[in-house]
Amino acid sequence: MTSVFHSNLSKDLSLILRDSDGFNVIIQVGENQNAKEFYAHSMILRARSPYSKSPFHPTGLRKRII
């Protein structure tokens, strides 16, 4: 039962990561012709990286981070 739950959860998270409709963060890297944008979900970033926690905290500032 638990392994089925984890398998389904993993599949659902993979779908979320591939879905660009629900993103709420754009990470811009590079300049001019070398510029690239990465679309992300703040909840995933917060869960996976301690560095990402403070900018996306509900009381955190909503500003461009360079």
Contacts in CASP RR format, 6 or more apart in sequence:
PFRMAT RR
TARGET T0000
AUTHOR 0000-0000-0000
METHOD contacts of the structure
MODEL  1
MTSVFHSNLSKDLSLILRDSDGFNVIIQVGENQNAKEFYAHSMILRARSP
YSKSPFHPTGLRKRII
13 44 0 8 1.000
16 22 0 8 1.000
16 41 0 8 1.000
16 44 0 8 1.000
17 41 0 8 1.000
17 44 0 8 1.000
20 39 0 8 1.000
22 41 0 8 1.000
23 39 0 8 1.000
23 40 0 8 1.000
23 41 0 8 1.000
24 41 0 8 1.000
24 42 0 8 1.000
25 39 0 8 1.000
25 40 0 8 1.000
25 41 0 8 1.000
25 42 0 8 1.000
25 45 0 8 1.000
25 56 0 8 1.000
26 37 0 8 1.000
26 38 0 8 1.000
26 39 0 8 1.000
26 40 0 8 1.000
27 37 0 8 1.000
27 38 0 8 1.000
27 39 0 8 1.000
27 40 0 8 1.000
28 35 0 8 1.000
28 36 0 8 1.000
28 37 0 8 1.000
29 35 0 8 1.000
29 36 0 8 1.000
29 37 0 8 1.000
29 38 0 8 1.000
30 36 0 8 1.000
42 52 0 8 1.000
42 56 0 8 1.000
43 56 0 8 1.000
45 52 0 8 1.000
45 56 0 8 1.000
46 52 0 8 1.000
46 53 0 8 1.000
46 56 0 8 1.000
54 60 0 8 1.000
55 61 0 8 1.000
55 65 0 8 1.000
END
